Amino acid sequence: MNIREINEQDNRALEQIIKHSLESVGLDIPGTAYFDPQLGSLSHFYEEQPNARYWTLTNDEGEVLGGVGIAPFSPKHPGVGELQKLYIKPEAQGQGLSKHLMETALGFARQHYSACYLETMEKLQVANRLYERLGFRRLEHPLEGSEHGTMDRWYLMEF
């Protein structure tokens, strides 16, 4: 497995992985990443933002298996980066790959932010356990400036 920065050729595969993942858990609804306008052009979206990156996970043959991003959360919270769009194809899940992606993303976040925020759903229990094991603290409500109103669980890691 390889983790590298996203390139334009990855956009379509990542869009499909994200949409299929959300569909599989009934989260292909407004207020989720499913309807993010930049979903089909992630490489451009992360390239255009300051202190932002998206990493792609590939197998040894170069097939895209998933990815994760870090970007500024909100102008209301200038020192906070947001962990975004952590998705892995079903056949690649359960192998610790999400943890490796998160470690890459958090390493970058530590260099550019004083904290990292993420939004998720309570029903995504495996993901929530990973966030907690990595040191994220659960919040009672979203940070001001949140764009995904459907999310019902929020985490913050301070560096």
RAJO-V296990 format. One record per residue. N is the residue number from 1. RES is the residue in three letters. PSI is psi in radians with two decimals (* if undefined). D_CENTER is the distance of its C-alpha to the mean C-alpha in Angstrom with 1 decimal. Layout:
N/RES/PSI/D_CENTER
N/RES/PSI/D_CENTER
This chain:
1/MET/2.53/18.4
2/ASN/2.48/17.2
3/ILE/2.19/14.1
4/ARG/2.88/14.7
5/GLU/2.57/13.6
6/ILE/2.61/13.0
7/ASN/2.96/16.3
8/GLU/-0.58/17.7
9/GLN/-0.28/18.8
10/ASP/-0.28/15.3
11/ASN/-0.89/14.5
12/ARG/-0.77/16.4
13/ALA/-0.74/15.3
14/LEU/-0.69/11.5
15/GLU/-0.76/12.6
16/GLN/-0.74/14.7
17/ILE/-0.81/12.4
18/ILE/-0.85/10.0
19/LYS/-0.78/13.2
20/HIS/-0.68/15.0
21/SER/-0.81/12.5
22/LEU/-0.69/12.7
23/GLU/-0.67/16.4
24/SER/-0.36/17.1
25/VAL/0.31/16.3
26/GLY/0.45/17.9
27/LEU/0.44/15.0
28/ASP/1.05/16.0
29/ILE/2.77/17.3
30/PRO/2.56/17.4
31/GLY/0.11/15.1
32/THR/3.01/12.0
33/ALA/-0.32/9.6
34/TYR/-0.60/12.5
35/PHE/0.21/14.6
36/ASP/2.26/12.6
37/PRO/-0.45/15.4
38/GLN/0.06/13.4
39/LEU/-0.60/11.9
40/GLY/-0.07/14.9
41/SER/0.89/14.8
42/LEU/-0.66/11.5
43/SER/-0.72/13.6
44/HIS/-0.72/15.8
45/PHE/-0.85/13.4
46/TYR/-0.51/11.9
47/GLU/-0.58/15.5
48/GLU/-0.21/17.1
49/GLN/2.54/15.3
50/PRO/2.55/16.6
51/ASN/0.79/14.8
52/ALA/2.52/11.7
53/ARG/2.70/10.5
54/TYR/2.33/8.5
55/TRP/2.45/9.6
56/THR/2.39/11.0
57/LEU/2.20/12.4
58/THR/2.75/16.0
59/ASN/-3.12/19.0
60/ASP/-0.35/22.3
61/GLU/-0.04/23.4
62/GLY/0.04/20.5
63/GLU/2.32/19.0
64/VAL/2.19/15.3
65/LEU/-0.27/13.8
66/GLY/-2.95/10.0
67/GLY/3.10/7.3
68/VAL/2.64/4.3
69/GLY/2.81/4.9
70/ILE/2.34/7.0
71/ALA/2.87/9.4
72/PRO/2.45/12.3
73/PHE/-1.04/11.9
74/SER/2.56/15.5
75/PRO/-0.40/18.9
76/LYS/-0.29/20.1
77/HIS/1.28/18.1
78/PRO/-0.41/18.6
79/GLY/0.14/17.8
80/VAL/2.16/14.4
81/GLY/2.80/11.1
82/GLU/2.27/7.9
83/LEU/2.18/4.7
84/GLN/2.54/2.6
85/LYS/0.97/2.8
86/LEU/1.88/3.4
87/TYR/2.50/6.9
88/ILE/2.41/10.3
89/LYS/2.53/13.6
90/PRO/-0.70/15.9
91/GLU/-0.25/18.5
92/ALA/0.00/16.3
93/GLN/2.78/15.1
94/GLY/0.23/17.1
95/GLN/0.17/17.6
96/GLY/0.17/15.5
97/LEU/-0.59/13.2
98/SER/-0.69/9.9
99/LYS/-0.75/11.8
100/HIS/-0.74/12.6
101/LEU/-0.77/9.3
102/MET/-0.69/8.4
103/GLU/-0.69/11.9
104/THR/-0.86/11.6
105/ALA/-0.73/8.8
106/LEU/-0.57/10.8
107/GLY/-0.76/14.0
108/PHE/-0.78/13.2
109/ALA/-0.71/12.2
110/ARG/-0.53/15.6
111/GLN/-0.37/17.4
112/HIS/-0.23/16.5
113/TYR/2.85/15.9
114/SER/-0.20/17.7
115/ALA/2.79/14.9
116/CYS/2.28/11.2
117/TYR/2.64/10.3
118/LEU/2.68/7.8
119/GLU/2.43/9.0
120/THR/-2.93/9.6
121/MET/2.51/12.8
122/GLU/-0.63/15.7
123/LYS/-0.18/16.5
124/LEU/1.15/13.5
125/GLN/-0.68/15.6
126/VAL/-0.78/14.6
127/ALA/-0.75/11.0
128/ASN/-0.68/12.7
129/ARG/-0.70/15.2
130/LEU/-0.83/12.9
131/TYR/-0.77/11.4
132/GLU/-0.71/15.1
133/ARG/-0.56/16.4
134/LEU/-0.09/14.4
135/GLY/0.13/16.0
136/PHE/2.48/13.9
137/ARG/2.29/16.6
138/ARG/2.38/16.5
139/LEU/2.73/17.6
140/GLU/-0.36/20.1
141/HIS/2.84/18.8
142/PRO/2.72/16.0
143/LEU/2.58/16.5
144/GLU/2.32/18.6
145/GLY/0.03/17.0
146/SER/2.44/14.3
147/GLU/-0.18/14.0
148/HIS/1.45/12.8
149/GLY/-0.26/16.1
150/THR/-0.36/15.8
151/MET/2.53/13.4
152/ASP/0.20/15.8
153/ARG/2.41/14.2
154/TRP/2.49/12.9
155/TYR/2.67/12.5
156/LEU/2.41/13.5
157/MET/2.14/14.2
158/GLU/2.46/17.1
159/PHE/*/18.2
